[in-house]
Amino acid sequence: MTYIGTSFYQAINYPIKDIKWFIDEVAKAGGNTIEFFVLRTWQKQYIGVEMPYVKVGTFTDNKYPGIEFPMYDLDRFNERRWRRWERIFKYCAKKNITVIVRIEDFCSFKNSLNKRYYFQYASYQRHILKPIKGSAWFREETWRQREELFKKVIETLEKAGCKYFIVAMNEANMLNGSIDHTKWCINYHNWARKTLKSIGVPRRKMIVSTMFGARELHEKGYKVELHGVNSDIALADKINEWGTKKVFFNGDGIDKFALGRRGDKKSKREPSIEQGEEMGRLIKKHNLFGYCYFNRNTENPLPADIRRAKFDVLKAIIEGYNSVS
């Protein structure tokens, strides 16, 4: 089966009727895949931040005077939030949409301010229960919290009866500049694979998204996600570089060859209709695992709005795919 779709990463923050509309439009265009982020902190200034944990107060930081950061108890899940996820996953199952769930997100803590909103930094455990700073915190607590979160995600997907793939961490990396980033990323993905396997997730349902170590992980048999593909030119180049086996080409990131729509910023370009059609033909010709892209019209301009999503490019990709016998 080939997985093709488009996504609105921050969909969880919108009304259910809007999310269902987006899912319906993906299906109408012929798509069968949507990506969702469980944890994120970017664009909080536009649509707010609500983690899947119980909020238990706030904390302050001398580096950012006047800001009260939310604090969460990582041992208490926000069940209302998880029931919302279950409803979304059930609707995806009803529409025969496979979801790609991105559990963590390096982009959410790669700058100093966003980091303070991120679940492990903004936790009751870190600030009150066990006020440990720096790398000691990561050594002692974060892996247990990650494992419990992974279990909750899989439990919710299985309960909803939804077909899925798991990306443990989107664009995985660490902030610490003194470490061996390739080694850290490889160790992280090895840990994530072992943990997901212990929960019952087969390896075929795991996708690796990483800033370092992609080639090494691919050579070890991991399905690796490759970003920055929003044109037929970039897709052909990536196929030539990486081959066609155990790769997932994705439109997240900037593609200098992407034409998008008139007036789009360079950093906010999808494929054009013509590029989409050719991409569909390439996907079919090479029997690729699939392709998914961020629906960029939702952020053209900011603030983001799910109802500005367009599905003409997705339809073009599907038409191109179906034109190849």
Contacts in CASP RR format, 6 or more apart in sequence:
PFRMAT RR
TARGET T0000
AUTHOR 0000-0000-0000
METHOD contacts of the structure
MODEL  1
MTYIGTSFYQAINYPIKDIKWFIDEVAKAGGNTIEFFVLRTWQKQYIGVE
MPYVKVGTFTDNKYPGIEFPMYDLDRFNERRWRRWERIFKYCAKKNITVI
VRIEDFCSFKNSLNKRYYFQYASYQRHILKPIKGSAWFREETWRQREELF
KKVIETLEKAGCKYFIVAMNEANMLNGSIDHTKWCINYHNWARKTLKSIG
VPRRKMIVSTMFGARELHEKGYKVELHGVNSDIALADKINEWGTKKVFFN
GDGIDKFALGRRGDKKSKREPSIEQGEEMGRLIKKHNLFGYCYFNRNTEN
PLPADIRRAKFDVLKAIIEGYNSVS
1 32 0 8 1.000
2 283 0 8 1.000
2 284 0 8 1.000
2 287 0 8 1.000
2 288 0 8 1.000
2 289 0 8 1.000
2 290 0 8 1.000
2 321 0 8 1.000
3 32 0 8 1.000
3 33 0 8 1.000
3 98 0 8 1.000
3 100 0 8 1.000
3 165 0 8 1.000
3 289 0 8 1.000
3 290 0 8 1.000
3 291 0 8 1.000
3 292 0 8 1.000
4 30 0 8 1.000
4 31 0 8 1.000
4 32 0 8 1.000
4 33 0 8 1.000
4 280 0 8 1.000
4 283 0 8 1.000
4 290 0 8 1.000
4 291 0 8 1.000
4 292 0 8 1.000
4 314 0 8 1.000
4 317 0 8 1.000
4 318 0 8 1.000
4 321 0 8 1.000
5 26 0 8 1.000
5 31 0 8 1.000
5 32 0 8 1.000
5 33 0 8 1.000
5 34 0 8 1.000
5 291 0 8 1.000
5 292 0 8 1.000
5 293 0 8 1.000
5 314 0 8 1.000
5 317 0 8 1.000
6 26 0 8 1.000
6 31 0 8 1.000
6 34 0 8 1.000
6 292 0 8 1.000
6 293 0 8 1.000
6 294 0 8 1.000
6 295 0 8 1.000
6 309 0 8 1.000
6 311 0 8 1.000
6 313 0 8 1.000
6 314 0 8 1.000
7 34 0 8 1.000
7 35 0 8 1.000
7 36 0 8 1.000
7 100 0 8 1.000
7 292 0 8 1.000
7 293 0 8 1.000
7 294 0 8 1.000
7 295 0 8 1.000
8 22 0 8 1.000
8 294 0 8 1.000
8 295 0 8 1.000
8 298 0 8 1.000
8 304 0 8 1.000
8 306 0 8 1.000
8 309 0 8 1.000
9 35 0 8 1.000
9 36 0 8 1.000
9 37 0 8 1.000
9 40 0 8 1.000
9 102 0 8 1.000
9 294 0 8 1.000
10 37 0 8 1.000
10 40 0 8 1.000
10 43 0 8 1.000
10 47 0 8 1.000
10 304 0 8 1.000
11 18 0 8 1.000
11 19 0 8 1.000
11 22 0 8 1.000
11 34 0 8 1.000
11 36 0 8 1.000
11 88 0 8 1.000
11 306 0 8 1.000
12 19 0 8 1.000
12 36 0 8 1.000
12 37 0 8 1.000
12 38 0 8 1.000
12 84 0 8 1.000
12 85 0 8 1.000
12 88 0 8 1.000
13 47 0 8 1.000
13 48 0 8 1.000
13 50 0 8 1.000
14 47 0 8 1.000
14 306 0 8 1.000
16 84 0 8 1.000
16 87 0 8 1.000
16 88 0 8 1.000
18 306 0 8 1.000
18 307 0 8 1.000
19 88 0 8 1.000
19 91 0 8 1.000
19 306 0 8 1.000
20 91 0 8 1.000
21 306 0 8 1.000
21 307 0 8 1.000
22 34 0 8 1.000
22 306 0 8 1.000
22 309 0 8 1.000
23 34 0 8 1.000
23 88 0 8 1.000
23 91 0 8 1.000
23 92 0 8 1.000
23 95 0 8 1.000
23 97 0 8 1.000
24 95 0 8 1.000
25 309 0 8 1.000
25 311 0 8 1.000
26 32 0 8 1.000
26 33 0 8 1.000
26 34 0 8 1.000
26 95 0 8 1.000
26 97 0 8 1.000
26 311 0 8 1.000
26 314 0 8 1.000
27 95 0 8 1.000
27 96 0 8 1.000
27 97 0 8 1.000
28 311 0 8 1.000
29 311 0 8 1.000
29 312 0 8 1.000
29 314 0 8 1.000
29 315 0 8 1.000
29 318 0 8 1.000
30 314 0 8 1.000
30 315 0 8 1.000
30 318 0 8 1.000
31 97 0 8 1.000
31 314 0 8 1.000
31 318 0 8 1.000
32 96 0 8 1.000
32 97 0 8 1.000
32 98 0 8 1.000
33 97 0 8 1.000
33 98 0 8 1.000
33 99 0 8 1.000
33 100 0 8 1.000
33 290 0 8 1.000
33 292 0 8 1.000
34 92 0 8 1.000
34 97 0 8 1.000
34 98 0 8 1.000
34 99 0 8 1.000
34 100 0 8 1.000
34 292 0 8 1.000
35 99 0 8 1.000
35 100 0 8 1.000
35 101 0 8 1.000
35 102 0 8 1.000
35 292 0 8 1.000
36 88 0 8 1.000
36 99 0 8 1.000
36 100 0 8 1.000
36 101 0 8 1.000
36 102 0 8 1.000
37 102 0 8 1.000
37 105 0 8 1.000
37 170 0 8 1.000
38 52 0 8 1.000
38 85 0 8 1.000
38 101 0 8 1.000
38 102 0 8 1.000
38 103 0 8 1.000
38 104 0 8 1.000
38 149 0 8 1.000
38 153 0 8 1.000
39 51 0 8 1.000
39 52 0 8 1.000
39 103 0 8 1.000
39 104 0 8 1.000
39 105 0 8 1.000
39 108 0 8 1.000
39 118 0 8 1.000
39 119 0 8 1.000
39 149 0 8 1.000
40 49 0 8 1.000
40 105 0 8 1.000
40 107 0 8 1.000
40 108 0 8 1.000
41 49 0 8 1.000
41 108 0 8 1.000
41 109 0 8 1.000
41 114 0 8 1.000
41 115 0 8 1.000
41 117 0 8 1.000
41 118 0 8 1.000
42 105 0 8 1.000
42 107 0 8 1.000
42 108 0 8 1.000
42 114 0 8 1.000
43 302 0 8 1.000
43 303 0 8 1.000
43 304 0 8 1.000
44 114 0 8 1.000
44 117 0 8 1.000
46 302 0 8 1.000
46 303 0 8 1.000
46 304 0 8 1.000
47 303 0 8 1.000
47 304 0 8 1.000
49 70 0 8 1.000
49 117 0 8 1.000
50 78 0 8 1.000
50 81 0 8 1.000
51 70 0 8 1.000
51 72 0 8 1.000
51 78 0 8 1.000
51 81 0 8 1.000
51 119 0 8 1.000
51 122 0 8 1.000
52 77 0 8 1.000
52 78 0 8 1.000
52 81 0 8 1.000
52 82 0 8 1.000
52 85 0 8 1.000
52 149 0 8 1.000
52 152 0 8 1.000
53 72 0 8 1.000
53 73 0 8 1.000
53 74 0 8 1.000
53 76 0 8 1.000
53 77 0 8 1.000
53 78 0 8 1.000
53 119 0 8 1.000
53 123 0 8 1.000
54 72 0 8 1.000
54 73 0 8 1.000
54 76 0 8 1.000
54 77 0 8 1.000
54 78 0 8 1.000
55 70 0 8 1.000
55 71 0 8 1.000
55 72 0 8 1.000
55 78 0 8 1.000
56 71 0 8 1.000
56 72 0 8 1.000
56 73 0 8 1.000
56 76 0 8 1.000
56 124 0 8 1.000
57 70 0 8 1.000
57 71 0 8 1.000
57 124 0 8 1.000
58 68 0 8 1.000
58 69 0 8 1.000
58 70 0 8 1.000
58 71 0 8 1.000
59 68 0 8 1.000
59 69 0 8 1.000
59 71 0 8 1.000
59 122 0 8 1.000
59 127 0 8 1.000
60 66 0 8 1.000
60 67 0 8 1.000
60 68 0 8 1.000
60 69 0 8 1.000
61 67 0 8 1.000
61 69 0 8 1.000
61 116 0 8 1.000
63 112 0 8 1.000
64 113 0 8 1.000
64 116 0 8 1.000
69 116 0 8 1.000
69 117 0 8 1.000
69 122 0 8 1.000
70 117 0 8 1.000
70 122 0 8 1.000
71 122 0 8 1.000
71 123 0 8 1.000
71 124 0 8 1.000
71 127 0 8 1.000
71 128 0 8 1.000
72 119 0 8 1.000
72 122 0 8 1.000
72 123 0 8 1.000
72 124 0 8 1.000
73 123 0 8 1.000
73 124 0 8 1.000
73 125 0 8 1.000
74 119 0 8 1.000
74 120 0 8 1.000
74 123 0 8 1.000
74 124 0 8 1.000
74 125 0 8 1.000
74 145 0 8 1.000
74 148 0 8 1.000
75 125 0 8 1.000
75 148 0 8 1.000
77 152 0 8 1.000
82 152 0 8 1.000
82 156 0 8 1.000
85 156 0 8 1.000
86 156 0 8 1.000
86 159 0 8 1.000
86 160 0 8 1.000
89 99 0 8 1.000
89 156 0 8 1.000
89 157 0 8 1.000
89 160 0 8 1.000
89 161 0 8 1.000
89 162 0 8 1.000
89 164 0 8 1.000
90 160 0 8 1.000
90 161 0 8 1.000
90 162 0 8 1.000
92 98 0 8 1.000
92 99 0 8 1.000
92 160 0 8 1.000
92 162 0 8 1.000
93 160 0 8 1.000
93 161 0 8 1.000
93 162 0 8 1.000
93 163 0 8 1.000
98 162 0 8 1.000
98 163 0 8 1.000
98 164 0 8 1.000
98 165 0 8 1.000
99 157 0 8 1.000
99 162 0 8 1.000
99 163 0 8 1.000
99 164 0 8 1.000
99 165 0 8 1.000
100 164 0 8 1.000
100 165 0 8 1.000
100 166 0 8 1.000
100 167 0 8 1.000
100 207 0 8 1.000
100 292 0 8 1.000
101 153 0 8 1.000
101 157 0 8 1.000
101 164 0 8 1.000
101 165 0 8 1.000
101 166 0 8 1.000
101 167 0 8 1.000
102 167 0 8 1.000
102 169 0 8 1.000
102 170 0 8 1.000
102 209 0 8 1.000
103 149 0 8 1.000
103 150 0 8 1.000
103 153 0 8 1.000
103 166 0 8 1.000
103 167 0 8 1.000
103 168 0 8 1.000
103 169 0 8 1.000
104 146 0 8 1.000
104 168 0 8 1.000
104 169 0 8 1.000
104 170 0 8 1.000
104 172 0 8 1.000
105 169 0 8 1.000
105 170 0 8 1.000
105 171 0 8 1.000
106 169 0 8 1.000
106 170 0 8 1.000
106 171 0 8 1.000
106 172 0 8 1.000
106 173 0 8 1.000
106 174 0 8 1.000
106 211 0 8 1.000
107 170 0 8 1.000
107 171 0 8 1.000
108 114 0 8 1.000
108 117 0 8 1.000
108 118 0 8 1.000
109 115 0 8 1.000
109 118 0 8 1.000
109 121 0 8 1.000
109 175 0 8 1.000
110 173 0 8 1.000
110 175 0 8 1.000
115 121 0 8 1.000
115 175 0 8 1.000
116 122 0 8 1.000
119 145 0 8 1.000
120 126 0 8 1.000
120 137 0 8 1.000
120 138 0 8 1.000
120 141 0 8 1.000
120 142 0 8 1.000
120 145 0 8 1.000
123 145 0 8 1.000
125 141 0 8 1.000
125 145 0 8 1.000
126 132 0 8 1.000
126 137 0 8 1.000
126 141 0 8 1.000
130 137 0 8 1.000
130 140 0 8 1.000
130 141 0 8 1.000
132 140 0 8 1.000
132 141 0 8 1.000
135 176 0 8 1.000
143 191 0 8 1.000
146 195 0 8 1.000
147 195 0 8 1.000
150 166 0 8 1.000
150 168 0 8 1.000
150 192 0 8 1.000
150 195 0 8 1.000
150 196 0 8 1.000
150 199 0 8 1.000
151 199 0 8 1.000
153 166 0 8 1.000
154 166 0 8 1.000
154 196 0 8 1.000
154 199 0 8 1.000
154 200 0 8 1.000
154 201 0 8 1.000
157 164 0 8 1.000
164 205 0 8 1.000
165 205 0 8 1.000
165 206 0 8 1.000
165 207 0 8 1.000
166 196 0 8 1.000
166 201 0 8 1.000
166 205 0 8 1.000
166 206 0 8 1.000
166 207 0 8 1.000
167 207 0 8 1.000
167 208 0 8 1.000
167 209 0 8 1.000
167 225 0 8 1.000
168 188 0 8 1.000
168 189 0 8 1.000
168 192 0 8 1.000
168 196 0 8 1.000
168 206 0 8 1.000
168 208 0 8 1.000
169 188 0 8 1.000
169 192 0 8 1.000
169 209 0 8 1.000
169 210 0 8 1.000
170 209 0 8 1.000
170 252 0 8 1.000
171 209 0 8 1.000
171 210 0 8 1.000
171 211 0 8 1.000
171 227 0 8 1.000
172 185 0 8 1.000
172 188 0 8 1.000
172 189 0 8 1.000
172 208 0 8 1.000
172 209 0 8 1.000
172 210 0 8 1.000
172 211 0 8 1.000
173 181 0 8 1.000
173 184 0 8 1.000
173 185 0 8 1.000
173 210 0 8 1.000
173 211 0 8 1.000
173 212 0 8 1.000
174 181 0 8 1.000
174 184 0 8 1.000
174 185 0 8 1.000
181 211 0 8 1.000
181 212 0 8 1.000
182 212 0 8 1.000
182 213 0 8 1.000
182 216 0 8 1.000
184 212 0 8 1.000
185 210 0 8 1.000
185 211 0 8 1.000
185 212 0 8 1.000
185 213 0 8 1.000
185 217 0 8 1.000
186 212 0 8 1.000
186 213 0 8 1.000
186 216 0 8 1.000
186 217 0 8 1.000
189 208 0 8 1.000
189 210 0 8 1.000
189 217 0 8 1.000
189 222 0 8 1.000
192 206 0 8 1.000
193 203 0 8 1.000
193 206 0 8 1.000
193 222 0 8 1.000
196 205 0 8 1.000
196 206 0 8 1.000
197 203 0 8 1.000
204 223 0 8 1.000
206 222 0 8 1.000
206 223 0 8 1.000
207 223 0 8 1.000
207 224 0 8 1.000
207 225 0 8 1.000
207 248 0 8 1.000
208 214 0 8 1.000
208 217 0 8 1.000
208 222 0 8 1.000
208 223 0 8 1.000
208 224 0 8 1.000
208 225 0 8 1.000
209 224 0 8 1.000
209 225 0 8 1.000
209 227 0 8 1.000
210 217 0 8 1.000
210 224 0 8 1.000
214 224 0 8 1.000
214 226 0 8 1.000
217 224 0 8 1.000
218 224 0 8 1.000
218 242 0 8 1.000
218 246 0 8 1.000
218 247 0 8 1.000
221 246 0 8 1.000
222 246 0 8 1.000
223 246 0 8 1.000
223 247 0 8 1.000
223 248 0 8 1.000
223 289 0 8 1.000
224 242 0 8 1.000
224 246 0 8 1.000
224 247 0 8 1.000
224 248 0 8 1.000
225 247 0 8 1.000
225 248 0 8 1.000
225 249 0 8 1.000
225 250 0 8 1.000
226 238 0 8 1.000
226 242 0 8 1.000
226 247 0 8 1.000
226 248 0 8 1.000
226 249 0 8 1.000
226 250 0 8 1.000
227 250 0 8 1.000
227 251 0 8 1.000
227 252 0 8 1.000
227 253 0 8 1.000
228 234 0 8 1.000
228 250 0 8 1.000
228 251 0 8 1.000
228 252 0 8 1.000
228 253 0 8 1.000
228 254 0 8 1.000
228 255 0 8 1.000
229 235 0 8 1.000
229 238 0 8 1.000
229 249 0 8 1.000
229 250 0 8 1.000
229 251 0 8 1.000
229 255 0 8 1.000
229 291 0 8 1.000
229 293 0 8 1.000
230 251 0 8 1.000
230 253 0 8 1.000
230 254 0 8 1.000
230 255 0 8 1.000
230 257 0 8 1.000
230 258 0 8 1.000
230 260 0 8 1.000
230 269 0 8 1.000
230 270 0 8 1.000
230 271 0 8 1.000
230 275 0 8 1.000
230 293 0 8 1.000
231 255 0 8 1.000
231 257 0 8 1.000
231 258 0 8 1.000
231 259 0 8 1.000
231 271 0 8 1.000
231 275 0 8 1.000
231 279 0 8 1.000
232 271 0 8 1.000
232 275 0 8 1.000
232 276 0 8 1.000
232 278 0 8 1.000
232 279 0 8 1.000
232 282 0 8 1.000
233 257 0 8 1.000
233 275 0 8 1.000
234 255 0 8 1.000
234 257 0 8 1.000
234 258 0 8 1.000
235 249 0 8 1.000
235 279 0 8 1.000
235 282 0 8 1.000
235 283 0 8 1.000
235 291 0 8 1.000
236 282 0 8 1.000
238 247 0 8 1.000
238 249 0 8 1.000
239 282 0 8 1.000
239 286 0 8 1.000
239 288 0 8 1.000
244 286 0 8 1.000
244 287 0 8 1.000
244 288 0 8 1.000
246 289 0 8 1.000
247 288 0 8 1.000
247 289 0 8 1.000
248 289 0 8 1.000
248 290 0 8 1.000
248 291 0 8 1.000
248 292 0 8 1.000
249 288 0 8 1.000
249 290 0 8 1.000
249 291 0 8 1.000
250 291 0 8 1.000
250 292 0 8 1.000
250 293 0 8 1.000
251 270 0 8 1.000
251 291 0 8 1.000
251 292 0 8 1.000
251 293 0 8 1.000
251 294 0 8 1.000
252 293 0 8 1.000
252 294 0 8 1.000
253 267 0 8 1.000
253 294 0 8 1.000
254 266 0 8 1.000
254 267 0 8 1.000
254 269 0 8 1.000
255 269 0 8 1.000
256 266 0 8 1.000
257 275 0 8 1.000
258 269 0 8 1.000
258 270 0 8 1.000
258 271 0 8 1.000
258 272 0 8 1.000
258 275 0 8 1.000
259 269 0 8 1.000
259 271 0 8 1.000
259 272 0 8 1.000
259 274 0 8 1.000
259 275 0 8 1.000
260 269 0 8 1.000
260 270 0 8 1.000
260 271 0 8 1.000
260 272 0 8 1.000
260 275 0 8 1.000
260 296 0 8 1.000
260 313 0 8 1.000
261 269 0 8 1.000
261 270 0 8 1.000
261 272 0 8 1.000
261 297 0 8 1.000
261 300 0 8 1.000
263 300 0 8 1.000
264 270 0 8 1.000
264 296 0 8 1.000
264 300 0 8 1.000
265 300 0 8 1.000
268 296 0 8 1.000
268 299 0 8 1.000
268 300 0 8 1.000
269 296 0 8 1.000
270 293 0 8 1.000
270 294 0 8 1.000
270 295 0 8 1.000
270 296 0 8 1.000
270 297 0 8 1.000
270 313 0 8 1.000
271 279 0 8 1.000
271 293 0 8 1.000
271 313 0 8 1.000
271 316 0 8 1.000
271 317 0 8 1.000
272 313 0 8 1.000
273 312 0 8 1.000
273 313 0 8 1.000
273 316 0 8 1.000
274 316 0 8 1.000
276 313 0 8 1.000
276 316 0 8 1.000
276 317 0 8 1.000
276 320 0 8 1.000
277 316 0 8 1.000
277 317 0 8 1.000
277 319 0 8 1.000
277 320 0 8 1.000
277 323 0 8 1.000
278 320 0 8 1.000
279 291 0 8 1.000
279 317 0 8 1.000
279 320 0 8 1.000
280 291 0 8 1.000
280 316 0 8 1.000
280 317 0 8 1.000
280 318 0 8 1.000
280 319 0 8 1.000
280 320 0 8 1.000
280 321 0 8 1.000
280 324 0 8 1.000
281 320 0 8 1.000
281 321 0 8 1.000
281 323 0 8 1.000
281 324 0 8 1.000
282 288 0 8 1.000
283 290 0 8 1.000
283 291 0 8 1.000
283 317 0 8 1.000
283 321 0 8 1.000
284 320 0 8 1.000
284 321 0 8 1.000
284 322 0 8 1.000
284 324 0 8 1.000
285 324 0 8 1.000
291 317 0 8 1.000
293 313 0 8 1.000
295 309 0 8 1.000
295 310 0 8 1.000
295 311 0 8 1.000
297 308 0 8 1.000
297 309 0 8 1.000
297 310 0 8 1.000
298 304 0 8 1.000
298 305 0 8 1.000
298 306 0 8 1.000
298 308 0 8 1.000
298 309 0 8 1.000
300 308 0 8 1.000
END
